[in-house]
Amino acid sequence: MLSADQIADALNLEPGHFDRLSVVPRPNDAALRQRAATSIDLRLGRWFRSFKQTRAQAYPLAVASDKGLDLSTEVSRTKQHFVPFGKKFVLHPGRFVLGATLEWLQLPAGLSGYVTGKSSLGRHGLVIETAAGIHPNFSGCLTLELANMGEVPLAIYPGMSVCQVFLHRTTPGTTVDLGEFSGRRKPVLPEPKIDEIFSRLSDD
C-alpha cells in the first residue's frame, strides 16, 4: 500500500511520466503528507441515477439479451438526476442510488487501488460501495453505489467527502485494457455480460 509521501510523490510527477497519478480536482498533497494518510479522500459528484419502480417480477443478472429476453435499457429502468453544488439529494431508508465521484482519476500501469466508504458516514446508515477494485490504467470518475441502510432519510450533498481510495503497486502487464467504465463522468448501469461457462451449465 502506498504511503502518504508516495501518493504525494506520484501526484507531483511530470505529465507524461509512466508512474504519474492524476486526480482532478487535485488533492492537497501537503495536507496529505501532514496527516500521514494512506488514502486519498474522494468527493461526491453532481450526477445520480435512481431506479424506477417496476411491475417486473425480477431482473435477470446472469443472462444476456441474446437469450431472447427483453432486458430494459438503462434509460427505461433508471432516472438521471443533476444536483447543483449547495443542493441536496435525499436518500430514503431502504433505497439505492448510483452516484459518481467528483474527481477524475487516471492510474498509471503500475498502480491499482480499491475504494471504501467513510466509517463516519457508515455509522449513520450510508453504505458506499463500488466495484471496489480499480485496475491499472483506469481513467474516469468512479461510479458509487449508495444505499441508506438506516431508519431515517439522509441528505447527501455534491462536493462532500464520501469515500477514500487506497493504492497499491502492481507489476505492469504487456497489454493495456482500459475496461468498459474508463472515460465515464456519470454513473452508468451496464447490461449483464455473456458468461459462456454459465450458458453451458444452464443449457445442460
Secondary structure by P-SEA (a helix, b strand, c coil): cccaaaaaaaaacccccccbbbbccccaaaaaaaacccbbbbbbccbbbbbccccccccccccccccccccccccccbbbbbbcccbbbbbcccbbbbbbbcbbbbbcccccccccccaaaaaacbbbbcccccccccccbbbbbbbccccbbbbbbcccccbbbbbbbbccccccccccccccccbbbbcccccaaaaaaaac
